[in-house]
Amino acid sequence: MTALQKAFAGKTSPRAKIAMIIASNLLVSPIQNTAYLASLAVINGANSLGAVIKFVKSALLGIMKISWTTSPVALVVAQKFLAPETWVPFFSFISFVLGTYVNTKVKKQQLAAKAKAQAKRDADEKSL
């Protein structure tokens, strides 16, 4: 984000603001989200590069959709109401909130999948 700010320093036209939002969504967000998902995969027990890649591929589009909807709003708020030196903490806070949401969602999906698998095993054992 700091590099993006430097690239657009002093440019306050609506066109420049839109270009910054597009650049953020096409360059910064995918990198941040990929790093976040890879870390989340390792924390949740992925023990090989293949498992991390599989997890990132399965979740990246979903998290990018969230980013593509929240990032422009957050960037507009930052551009209108915050000094450039406060952007990094502001976006870090936004990322923390979204990360907590995504992590909670992933955990719920994992617990539901485990419960479903356990129910299937229990049903298979009863049918024997």
N, CA, C and O atoms as a GROMACS GRO file, in nm:
protein
  512
    1MET      N    1   0.082  -0.118   0.000
    1MET     CA    2   0.000   0.000   0.000
    1MET      C    3   0.087   0.125   0.000
    1MET      O    4   0.053   0.226  -0.062
    2THR      N    5   0.200   0.118   0.070
    2THR     CA    6   0.291   0.232   0.073
    2THR      C    7   0.345   0.261  -0.066
    2THR      O    8   0.354   0.378  -0.106
    3ALA      N    9   0.380   0.159  -0.141
    3ALA     CA   10   0.428   0.178  -0.278
    3ALA      C   11   0.319   0.238  -0.365
    3ALA      O   12   0.346   0.322  -0.451
    4LEU      N   13   0.197   0.195  -0.345
    4LEU     CA   14   0.084   0.248  -0.420
    4LEU      C   15   0.064   0.396  -0.387
    4LEU      O   16   0.037   0.476  -0.476
    5GLN      N   17   0.077   0.431  -0.260
    5GLN     CA   18   0.064   0.571  -0.220
    5GLN      C   19   0.172   0.656  -0.287
    5GLN      O   20   0.145   0.766  -0.334
    6LYS      N   21   0.294   0.604  -0.290
    6LYS     CA   22   0.403   0.679  -0.353
    6LYS      C   23   0.379   0.697  -0.502
    6LYS      O   24   0.406   0.803  -0.558
    7ALA      N   25   0.327   0.594  -0.566
    7ALA     CA   26   0.301   0.602  -0.709
    7ALA      C   27   0.194   0.705  -0.742
    7ALA      O   28   0.198   0.768  -0.848
    8PHE      N   29   0.100   0.724  -0.651
    8PHE     CA   30  -0.009   0.817  -0.674
    8PHE      C   31   0.003   0.944  -0.589
    8PHE      O   32  -0.094   1.018  -0.574
    9ALA      N   33   0.121   0.969  -0.534
    9ALA     CA   34   0.142   1.087  -0.449
    9ALA      C   35   0.113   1.215  -0.526
    9ALA      O   36   0.161   1.234  -0.638
   10GLY      N   37   0.034   1.301  -0.466
   10GLY     CA   38   0.003   1.431  -0.526
   10GLY      C   39  -0.103   1.427  -0.634
   10GLY      O   40  -0.142   1.532  -0.686
   11LYS      N   41  -0.149   1.310  -0.667
   11LYS     CA   42  -0.252   1.297  -0.771
   11LYS      C   43  -0.388   1.286  -0.703
   11LYS      O   44  -0.417   1.186  -0.638
   12THR      N   45  -0.469   1.389  -0.718
   12THR     CA   46  -0.597   1.393  -0.648
   12THR      C   47  -0.717   1.398  -0.741
   12THR      O   48  -0.830   1.414  -0.695
   13SER      N   49  -0.694   1.384  -0.868
   13SER     CA   50  -0.807   1.388  -0.962
   13SER      C   51  -0.893   1.264  -0.946
   13SER      O   52  -0.844   1.160  -0.900
   14PRO      N   53  -1.019   1.272  -0.983
   14PRO     CA   54  -1.104   1.153  -0.977
   14PRO      C   55  -1.046   1.036  -1.058
   14PRO      O   56  -1.056   0.921  -1.016
   15ARG      N   57  -0.988   1.065  -1.172
   15ARG     CA   58  -0.927   0.960  -1.254
   15ARG      C   59  -0.813   0.891  -1.179
   15ARG      O   60  -0.801   0.768  -1.184
   16ALA      N   61  -0.730   0.969  -1.110
   16ALA     CA   62  -0.619   0.911  -1.034
   16ALA      C   63  -0.672   0.826  -0.918
   16ALA      O   64  -0.617   0.720  -0.889
   17LYS      N   65  -0.778   0.873  -0.852
   17LYS     CA   66  -0.835   0.796  -0.741
   17LYS      C   67  -0.893   0.663  -0.790
   17LYS      O   68  -0.876   0.560  -0.725
   18ILE      N   69  -0.959   0.666  -0.903
   18ILE     CA   70  -1.013   0.542  -0.960
   18ILE      C   71  -0.899   0.449  -1.002
   18ILE      O   72  -0.906   0.328  -0.980
   19ALA      N   73  -0.794   0.506  -1.062
   19ALA     CA   74  -0.679   0.425  -1.102
   19ALA      C   75  -0.613   0.360  -0.980
   19ALA      O   76  -0.566   0.246  -0.987
   20MET      N   77  -0.609   0.433  -0.869
   20MET     CA   78  -0.550   0.378  -0.747
   20MET      C   79  -0.635   0.262  -0.694
   20MET      O   80  -0.581   0.161  -0.649
   21ILE      N   81  -0.766   0.277  -0.699
   21ILE     CA   82  -0.855   0.169  -0.654
   21ILE      C   83  -0.837   0.046  -0.741
   21ILE      O   84  -0.829  -0.066  -0.690
   22ILE      N   85  -0.830   0.066  -0.872
   22ILE     CA   86  -0.812  -0.047  -0.964
   22ILE      C   87  -0.676  -0.114  -0.941
   22ILE      O   88  -0.666  -0.237  -0.937
   23ALA      N   89  -0.572  -0.033  -0.927
   23ALA     CA   90  -0.438  -0.089  -0.902
   23ALA      C   91  -0.435  -0.167  -0.771
   23ALA      O   92  -0.374  -0.273  -0.763
   24SER      N   93  -0.499  -0.114  -0.670
   24SER     CA   94  -0.505  -0.183  -0.541
   24SER      C   95  -0.574  -0.318  -0.555
   24SER      O   96  -0.527  -0.418  -0.501
   25ASN      N   97  -0.685  -0.320  -0.627
   25ASN     CA   98  -0.762  -0.444  -0.642
   25ASN      C   99  -0.694  -0.546  -0.732
   25ASN      O  100  -0.713  -0.666  -0.714
   26LEU      N  101  -0.616  -0.501  -0.828
   26LEU     CA  102  -0.553  -0.594  -0.921
   26LEU      C  103  -0.411  -0.633  -0.882
   26LEU      O  104  -0.362  -0.738  -0.924
   27LEU      N  105  -0.345  -0.550  -0.801
   27LEU     CA  106  -0.206  -0.580  -0.766
   27LEU      C  107  -0.188  -0.612  -0.617
   27LEU      O  108  -0.132  -0.715  -0.582
   28VAL      N  109  -0.236  -0.524  -0.531
   28VAL     CA  110  -0.210  -0.539  -0.388
   28VAL      C  111  -0.296  -0.649  -0.328
   28VAL      O  112  -0.244  -0.737  -0.258
   29SER      N  113  -0.425  -0.646  -0.352
   29SER     CA  114  -0.517  -0.742  -0.290
   29SER      C  115  -0.483  -0.888  -0.320
   29SER      O  116  -0.480  -0.968  -0.227
   30PRO      N  117  -0.457  -0.925  -0.445
   30PRO     CA  118  -0.424  -1.067  -0.469
   30PRO      C  119  -0.299  -1.113  -0.395
   30PRO      O  120  -0.294  -1.227  -0.348
   31ILE      N  121  -0.199  -1.027  -0.384
   31ILE     CA  122  -0.076  -1.064  -0.314
   31ILE      C  123  -0.104  -1.080  -0.165
   31ILE      O  124  -0.064  -1.179  -0.104
   32GLN      N  125  -0.173  -0.983  -0.107
   32GLN     CA  126  -0.205  -0.990   0.035
   32GLN      C  127  -0.294  -1.110   0.066
   32GLN      O  128  -0.271  -1.181   0.165
   33ASN      N  129  -0.393  -1.133  -0.016
   33ASN     CA  130  -0.485  -1.243   0.009
   33ASN      C  131  -0.419  -1.379  -0.007
   33ASN      O  132  -0.447  -1.472   0.069
   34THR      N  133  -0.331  -1.393  -0.104
   34THR     CA  134  -0.259  -1.518  -0.123
   34THR      C  135  -0.170  -1.546  -0.002
   34THR      O  136  -0.165  -1.659   0.047
   35ALA      N  137  -0.099  -1.445   0.045
   35ALA     CA  138  -0.014  -1.462   0.163
   35ALA      C  139  -0.098  -1.496   0.286
   35ALA      O  140  -0.060  -1.583   0.365
   36TYR      N  141  -0.211  -1.430   0.301
   36TYR     CA  142  -0.299  -1.457   0.414
   36TYR      C  143  -0.351  -1.600   0.409
   36TYR      O  144  -0.348  -1.671   0.510
   37LEU      N  145  -0.398  -1.643   0.294
   37LEU     CA  146  -0.454  -1.779   0.281
   37LEU      C  147  -0.347  -1.885   0.300
   37LEU      O  148  -0.373  -1.989   0.362
   38ALA      N  149  -0.227  -1.861   0.249
   38ALA     CA  150  -0.119  -1.958   0.268
   38ALA      C  151  -0.086  -1.971   0.417
   38ALA      O  152  -0.065  -2.081   0.467
   39SER      N  153  -0.083  -1.858   0.487
   39SER     CA  154  -0.058  -1.862   0.632
   39SER      C  155  -0.170  -1.934   0.704
   39SER      O  156  -0.145  -2.015   0.794
   40LEU      N  157  -0.293  -1.906   0.667
   40LEU     CA  158  -0.408  -1.970   0.728
   40LEU      C  159  -0.405  -2.121   0.705
   40LEU      O  160  -0.439  -2.199   0.795
   41ALA      N  161  -0.363  -2.162   0.586
   41ALA     CA  162  -0.354  -2.305   0.556
   41ALA      C  163  -0.253  -2.373   0.648
   41ALA      O  164  -0.280  -2.480   0.701
   42VAL      N  165  -0.138  -2.312   0.666
   42VAL     CA  166  -0.034  -2.370   0.751
   42VAL      C  167  -0.082  -2.375   0.897
   42VAL      O  168  -0.063  -2.475   0.965
   43ILE      N  169  -0.144  -2.267   0.942
   43ILE     CA  170  -0.196  -2.263   1.080
   43ILE      C  171  -0.300  -2.372   1.102
   43ILE      O  172  -0.308  -2.431   1.209
   44ASN      N  173  -0.379  -2.398   0.999
   44ASN     CA  174  -0.486  -2.498   1.011
   44ASN      C  175  -0.439  -2.640   0.979
   44ASN      O  176  -0.522  -2.730   0.968
   45GLY      N  177  -0.308  -2.660   0.963
   45GLY     CA  178  -0.257  -2.795   0.953
   45GLY      C  179  -0.207  -2.842   0.817
   45GLY      O  180  -0.169  -2.958   0.803
   46ALA      N  181  -0.207  -2.756   0.717
   46ALA     CA  182  -0.152  -2.798   0.588
   46ALA      C  183  -0.002  -2.825   0.608
   46ALA      O  184   0.071  -2.738   0.655
   47ASN      N  185   0.041  -2.945   0.572
   47ASN     CA  186   0.179  -2.982   0.600
   47ASN      C  187   0.263  -3.005   0.475
   47ASN      O  188   0.375  -3.056   0.484
   48SER      N  189   0.211  -2.967   0.360
   48SER     CA  190   0.291  -2.977   0.238
   48SER      C  191   0.259  -2.858   0.148
   48SER      O  192   0.155  -2.794   0.162
   49LEU      N  193   0.349  -2.831   0.058
   49LEU     CA  194   0.328  -2.720  -0.036
   49LEU      C  195   0.204  -2.746  -0.120
   49LEU      O  196   0.128  -2.653  -0.150
   50GLY      N  197   0.183  -2.869  -0.159
   50GLY     CA  198   0.065  -2.904  -0.238
   50GLY      C  199  -0.065  -2.875  -0.164
   50GLY      O  200  -0.162  -2.827  -0.223
   51ALA      N  201  -0.067  -2.904  -0.033
   51ALA     CA  202  -0.186  -2.878   0.048
   51ALA      C  203  -0.211  -2.728   0.061
   51ALA      O  204  -0.325  -2.683   0.057
   52VAL      N  205  -0.104  -2.651   0.076
   52VAL     CA  206  -0.118  -2.505   0.086
   52VAL      C  207  -0.171  -2.450  -0.045
   52VAL      O  208  -0.263  -2.368  -0.046
   53ILE      N  209  -0.113  -2.495  -0.156
   53ILE     CA  210  -0.158  -2.447  -0.288
   53ILE      C  211  -0.303  -2.484  -0.313
   53ILE      O  212  -0.380  -2.402  -0.364
   54LYS      N  213  -0.340  -2.605  -0.278
   54LYS     CA  214  -0.479  -2.649  -0.296
   54LYS      C  215  -0.574  -2.561  -0.216
   54LYS      O  216  -0.679  -2.520  -0.266
   55PHE      N  217  -0.538  -2.532  -0.091
   55PHE     CA  218  -0.622  -2.447  -0.007
   55PHE      C  219  -0.632  -2.306  -0.065
   55PHE      O  220  -0.741  -2.250  -0.073
   56VAL      N  221  -0.519  -2.249  -0.106
   56VAL     CA  222  -0.520  -2.114  -0.162
   56VAL      C  223  -0.607  -2.109  -0.287
   56VAL      O  224  -0.688  -2.018  -0.303
   57LYS      N  225  -0.590  -2.208  -0.375
   57LYS     CA  226  -0.672  -2.210  -0.498
   57LYS      C  227  -0.820  -2.222  -0.467
   57LYS      O  228  -0.903  -2.160  -0.534
   58SER      N  229  -0.854  -2.300  -0.365
   58SER     CA  230  -0.996  -2.320  -0.334
   58SER      C  231  -1.060  -2.197  -0.269
   58SER      O  232  -1.180  -2.176  -0.283
   59ALA      N  233  -0.982  -2.117  -0.199
   59ALA     CA  234  -1.039  -2.006  -0.123
   59ALA      C  235  -1.012  -1.868  -0.183
   59ALA      O  236  -1.074  -1.770  -0.142
   60LEU      N  237  -0.920  -1.858  -0.278
   60LEU     CA  238  -0.878  -1.727  -0.326
   60LEU      C  239  -0.991  -1.648  -0.392
   60LEU      O  240  -1.006  -1.529  -0.366
   61LEU      N  241  -1.069  -1.712  -0.475
   61LEU     CA  242  -1.176  -1.638  -0.544
   61LEU      C  243  -1.277  -1.582  -0.443
   61LEU      O  244  -1.322  -1.469  -0.458
   62GLY      N  245  -1.312  -1.660  -0.344
   62GLY     CA  246  -1.406  -1.614  -0.242
   62GLY      C  247  -1.354  -1.493  -0.167
   62GLY      O  248  -1.427  -1.396  -0.146
   63ILE      N  249  -1.228  -1.499  -0.125
   63ILE     CA  250  -1.172  -1.387  -0.051
   63ILE      C  251  -1.148  -1.266  -0.143
   63ILE      O  252  -1.156  -1.152  -0.098
   64MET      N  253  -1.120  -1.291  -0.269
   64MET     CA  254  -1.105  -1.179  -0.363
   64MET      C  255  -1.238  -1.108  -0.383
   64MET      O  256  -1.241  -0.986  -0.396
   65LYS      N  257  -1.347  -1.182  -0.387
   65LYS     CA  258  -1.479  -1.119  -0.399
   65LYS      C  259  -1.505  -1.027  -0.281
   65LYS      O  260  -1.557  -0.916  -0.296
   66ILE      N  261  -1.469  -1.074  -0.162
   66ILE     CA  262  -1.485  -0.991  -0.043
   66ILE      C  263  -1.397  -0.866  -0.055
   66ILE      O  264  -1.442  -0.755  -0.026
   67SER      N  265  -1.273  -0.884  -0.098
   67SER     CA  266  -1.181  -0.772  -0.114
   67SER      C  267  -1.232  -0.673  -0.220
   67SER      O  268  -1.224  -0.551  -0.201
   68TRP      N  269  -1.282  -0.726  -0.330
   68TRP     CA  270  -1.329  -0.639  -0.437
   68TRP      C  271  -1.451  -0.557  -0.397
   68TRP      O  272  -1.478  -0.452  -0.456
   69THR      N  273  -1.525  -0.603  -0.297
   69THR     CA  274  -1.639  -0.524  -0.252
   69THR      C  275  -1.602  -0.429  -0.139
   69THR      O  276  -1.654  -0.318  -0.132
   70THR      N  277  -1.512  -0.471  -0.050
   70THR     CA  278  -1.479  -0.385   0.064
   70THR      C  279  -1.363  -0.289   0.036
   70THR      O  280  -1.361  -0.178   0.089
   71SER      N  281  -1.268  -0.331  -0.045
   71SER     CA  282  -1.150  -0.248  -0.070
   71SER      C  283  -1.184  -0.113  -0.133
   71SER      O  284  -1.132  -0.012  -0.087
   72PRO      N  285  -1.266  -0.108  -0.236
   72PRO     CA  286  -1.297   0.024  -0.292
   72PRO      C  287  -1.364   0.117  -0.190
   72PRO      O  288  -1.335   0.237  -0.186
   73VAL      N  289  -1.451   0.062  -0.108
   73VAL     CA  290  -1.517   0.145  -0.006
   73VAL      C  291  -1.414   0.196   0.094
   73VAL      O  292  -1.412   0.314   0.128
   74ALA      N  293  -1.328   0.106   0.142
   74ALA     CA  294  -1.226   0.146   0.238
   74ALA      C  295  -1.130   0.247   0.177
   74ALA      O  296  -1.089   0.342   0.245
   75LEU      N  297  -1.094   0.229   0.052
   75LEU     CA  298  -1.002   0.321  -0.014
   75LEU      C  299  -1.065   0.459  -0.032
   75LEU      O  300  -0.998   0.561  -0.015
   76VAL      N  301  -1.192   0.463  -0.067
   76VAL     CA  302  -1.261   0.592  -0.080
   76VAL      C  303  -1.267   0.662   0.056
   76VAL      O  304  -1.244   0.782   0.064
   77VAL      N  305  -1.297   0.587   0.162
   77VAL     CA  306  -1.300   0.644   0.296
   77VAL      C  307  -1.162   0.699   0.332
   77VAL      O  308  -1.150   0.811   0.383
   78ALA      N  309  -1.058   0.622   0.304
   78ALA     CA  310  -0.922   0.667   0.334
   78ALA      C  311  -0.887   0.793   0.254
   78ALA      O  312  -0.831   0.888   0.308
   79GLN      N  313  -0.920   0.793   0.125
   79GLN     CA  314  -0.890   0.909   0.041
   79GLN      C  315  -0.962   1.035   0.088
   79GLN      O  316  -0.906   1.145   0.082
   80LYS      N  317  -1.084   1.020   0.133
   80LYS     CA  318  -1.163   1.137   0.172
   80LYS      C  319  -1.135   1.186   0.314
   80LYS      O  320  -1.136   1.307   0.338
   81PHE      N  321  -1.111   1.094   0.407
   81PHE     CA  322  -1.112   1.132   0.547
   81PHE      C  323  -0.981   1.112   0.623
   81PHE      O  324  -0.968   1.161   0.735
   82LEU      N  325  -0.885   1.042   0.566
   82LEU     CA  326  -0.763   1.011   0.642
   82LEU      C  327  -0.639   1.070   0.577
   82LEU      O  328  -0.630   1.082   0.455
   83ALA      N  329  -0.544   1.106   0.661
   83ALA     CA  330  -0.414   1.149   0.611
   83ALA      C  331  -0.340   1.027   0.557
   83ALA      O  332  -0.354   0.918   0.612
   84PRO      N  333  -0.263   1.044   0.450
   84PRO     CA  334  -0.194   0.928   0.389
   84PRO      C  335  -0.110   0.847   0.488
   84PRO      O  336  -0.098   0.726   0.473
   85GLU      N  337  -0.053   0.912   0.589
   85GLU     CA  338   0.030   0.836   0.685
   85GLU      C  339  -0.053   0.747   0.777
   85GLU      O  340   0.003   0.662   0.847
   86THR      N  341  -0.183   0.764   0.778
   86THR     CA  342  -0.268   0.677   0.861
   86THR      C  343  -0.332   0.565   0.781
   86THR      O  344  -0.405   0.483   0.837
   87TRP      N  345  -0.306   0.560   0.652
   87TRP     CA  346  -0.369   0.458   0.568
   87TRP      C  347  -0.326   0.317   0.604
   87TRP      O  348  -0.410   0.227   0.611
   88VAL      N  349  -0.199   0.297   0.627
   88VAL     CA  350  -0.150   0.162   0.655
   88VAL      C  351  -0.216   0.106   0.781
   88VAL      O  352  -0.264  -0.007   0.778
   89PRO      N  353  -0.220   0.180   0.893
   89PRO     CA  354  -0.292   0.125   1.009
   89PRO      C  355  -0.441   0.105   0.981
   89PRO      O  356  -0.500   0.008   1.028
   90PHE      N  357  -0.502   0.195   0.906
   90PHE     CA  358  -0.644   0.182   0.873
   90PHE      C  359  -0.668   0.054   0.792
   90PHE      O  360  -0.759  -0.023   0.824
   91PHE      N  361  -0.588   0.031   0.689
   91PHE     CA  362  -0.604  -0.089   0.608
   91PHE      C  363  -0.566  -0.215   0.686
   91PHE      O  364  -0.621  -0.322   0.661
   92SER      N  365  -0.473  -0.203   0.777
   92SER     CA  366  -0.439  -0.317   0.862
   92SER      C  367  -0.558  -0.355   0.949
   92SER      O  368  -0.587  -0.473   0.968
   93PHE      N  369  -0.628  -0.254   1.002
   93PHE     CA  370  -0.746  -0.281   1.082
   93PHE      C  371  -0.855  -0.346   0.999
   93PHE      O  372  -0.918  -0.442   1.042
   94ILE      N  373  -0.878  -0.292   0.879
   94ILE     CA  374  -0.979  -0.350   0.788
   94ILE      C  375  -0.941  -0.495   0.757
   94ILE      O  376  -1.028  -0.582   0.757
   95SER      N  377  -0.814  -0.519   0.730
   95SER     CA  378  -0.767  -0.656   0.700
   95SER      C  379  -0.787  -0.747   0.820
   95SER      O  380  -0.825  -0.863   0.804
   96PHE      N  381  -0.763  -0.696   0.939
   96PHE     CA  382  -0.784  -0.775   1.060
   96PHE      C  383  -0.930  -0.816   1.073
   96PHE      O  384  -0.959  -0.933   1.101
   97VAL      N  385  -1.020  -0.723   1.053
   97VAL     CA  386  -1.163  -0.753   1.064
   97VAL      C  387  -1.204  -0.855   0.959
   97VAL      O  388  -1.273  -0.953   0.989
   98LEU      N  389  -1.162  -0.833   0.835
   98LEU     CA  390  -1.196  -0.927   0.728
   98LEU      C  391  -1.131  -1.063   0.751
   98LEU      O  392  -1.192  -1.167   0.725
   99GLY      N  393  -1.007  -1.062   0.798
   99GLY     CA  394  -0.938  -1.187   0.827
   99GLY      C  395  -1.008  -1.267   0.934
   99GLY      O  396  -1.019  -1.390   0.925
  100THR      N  397  -1.056  -1.199   1.037
  100THR     CA  398  -1.131  -1.266   1.142
  100THR      C  399  -1.259  -1.327   1.086
  100THR      O  400  -1.295  -1.440   1.120
  101TYR      N  401  -1.326  -1.253   1.000
  101TYR     CA  402  -1.449  -1.303   0.936
  101TYR      C  403  -1.420  -1.427   0.852
  101TYR      O  404  -1.489  -1.528   0.864
  102VAL      N  405  -1.317  -1.418   0.768
  102VAL     CA  406  -1.283  -1.530   0.679
  102VAL      C  407  -1.239  -1.651   0.761
  102VAL      O  408  -1.280  -1.764   0.732
  103ASN      N  409  -1.157  -1.630   0.863
  103ASN     CA  410  -1.110  -1.740   0.947
  103ASN      C  411  -1.226  -1.808   1.016
  103ASN      O  412  -1.231  -1.931   1.024
  104THR      N  413  -1.320  -1.730   1.067
  104THR     CA  414  -1.439  -1.787   1.132
  104THR      C  415  -1.521  -1.868   1.033
  104THR      O  416  -1.569  -1.976   1.065
  105LYS      N  417  -1.536  -1.815   0.914
  105LYS     CA  418  -1.612  -1.885   0.809
  105LYS      C  419  -1.545  -2.017   0.771
  105LYS      O  420  -1.612  -2.119   0.757
  106VAL      N  421  -1.413  -2.015   0.755
  106VAL     CA  422  -1.338  -2.136   0.721
  106VAL      C  423  -1.349  -2.238   0.833
  106VAL      O  424  -1.370  -2.357   0.807
  107LYS      N  425  -1.334  -2.195   0.956
  107LYS     CA  426  -1.344  -2.287   1.071
  107LYS      C  427  -1.483  -2.352   1.076
  107LYS      O  428  -1.494  -2.472   1.101
  108LYS      N  429  -1.588  -2.273   1.054
  108LYS     CA  430  -1.723  -2.328   1.054
  108LYS      C  431  -1.740  -2.431   0.944
  108LYS      O  432  -1.804  -2.535   0.965
  109GLN      N  433  -1.684  -2.404   0.826
  109GLN     CA  434  -1.691  -2.500   0.715
  109GLN      C  435  -1.617  -2.628   0.750
  109GLN      O  436  -1.664  -2.737   0.720
  110GLN      N  437  -1.500  -2.615   0.812
  110GLN     CA  438  -1.423  -2.733   0.850
  110GLN      C  439  -1.497  -2.815   0.954
  110GLN      O  440  -1.501  -2.938   0.945
  111LEU      N  441  -1.554  -2.749   1.053
  111LEU     CA  442  -1.629  -2.821   1.156
  111LEU      C  443  -1.752  -2.890   1.098
  111LEU      O  444  -1.785  -3.002   1.137
  112ALA      N  445  -1.819  -2.824   1.005
  112ALA     CA  446  -1.936  -2.886   0.940
  112ALA      C  447  -1.894  -3.007   0.858
  112ALA      O  448  -1.962  -3.109   0.859
  113ALA      N  449  -1.780  -2.997   0.788
  113ALA     CA  450  -1.731  -3.110   0.708
  113ALA      C  451  -1.692  -3.226   0.798
  113ALA      O  452  -1.720  -3.342   0.765
  114LYS      N  453  -1.629  -3.198   0.910
  114LYS     CA  454  -1.591  -3.304   1.004
  114LYS      C  455  -1.716  -3.370   1.063
  114LYS      O  456  -1.722  -3.493   1.076
  115ALA      N  457  -1.814  -3.289   1.098
  115ALA     CA  458  -1.938  -3.344   1.155
  115ALA      C  459  -2.009  -3.431   1.052
  115ALA      O  460  -2.062  -3.537   1.085
  116LYS      N  461  -2.011  -3.387   0.928
  116LYS     CA  462  -2.075  -3.464   0.821
  116LYS      C  463  -2.001  -3.596   0.799
  116LYS      O  464  -2.064  -3.701   0.783
  117ALA      N  465  -1.869  -3.591   0.799
  117ALA     CA  466  -1.790  -3.713   0.782
  117ALA      C  467  -1.811  -3.809   0.899
  117ALA      O  468  -1.822  -3.930   0.879
  118GLN      N  469  -1.818  -3.756   1.019
  118GLN     CA  470  -1.842  -3.840   1.136
  118GLN      C  471  -1.981  -3.902   1.130
  118GLN      O  472  -1.997  -4.020   1.163
  119ALA      N  473  -2.081  -3.825   1.090
  119ALA     CA  474  -2.217  -3.878   1.078
  119ALA      C  475  -2.222  -3.989   0.974
  119ALA      O  476  -2.293  -4.089   0.992
  120LYS      N  477  -2.148  -3.972   0.865
  120LYS     CA  478  -2.143  -4.076   0.761
  120LYS      C  479  -2.077  -4.202   0.815
  120LYS      O  480  -2.124  -4.313   0.789
  121ARG      N  481  -1.967  -4.186   0.891
  121ARG     CA  482  -1.900  -4.303   0.950
  121ARG      C  483  -1.993  -4.373   1.049
  121ARG      O  484  -1.999  -4.496   1.052
  122ASP      N  485  -2.064  -4.294   1.130
  122ASP     CA  486  -2.156  -4.353   1.225
  122ASP      C  487  -2.268  -4.430   1.155
  122ASP      O  488  -2.306  -4.539   1.199
  123ALA      N  489  -2.320  -4.374   1.046
  123ALA     CA  490  -2.426  -4.440   0.970
  123ALA      C  491  -2.373  -4.569   0.905
  123ALA      O  492  -2.442  -4.670   0.902
  124ASP      N  493  -2.250  -4.563   0.854
  124ASP     CA  494  -2.189  -4.682   0.793
  124ASP      C  495  -2.169  -4.793   0.896
  124ASP      O  496  -2.190  -4.911   0.866
  125GLU      N  497  -2.129  -4.756   1.019
  125GLU     CA  498  -2.109  -4.854   1.124
  125GLU      C  499  -2.240  -4.918   1.167
  125GLU      O  500  -2.242  -5.037   1.198
  126LYS      N  501  -2.348  -4.841   1.170
  126LYS     CA  502  -2.477  -4.895   1.208
  126LYS      C  503  -2.532  -4.991   1.103
  126LYS      O  504  -2.602  -5.086   1.135
  127SER      N  505  -2.500  -4.965   0.977
  127SER     CA  506  -2.551  -5.050   0.870
  127SER      C  507  -2.475  -5.183   0.861
  127SER      O  508  -2.521  -5.276   0.795
  128LEU      N  509  -2.362  -5.192   0.926
  128LEU     CA  510  -2.285  -5.317   0.925
  128LEU      C  511  -2.346  -5.409   1.022
  128LEU      O  512  -2.298  -5.522   1.039
   0.00000   0.00000   0.00000
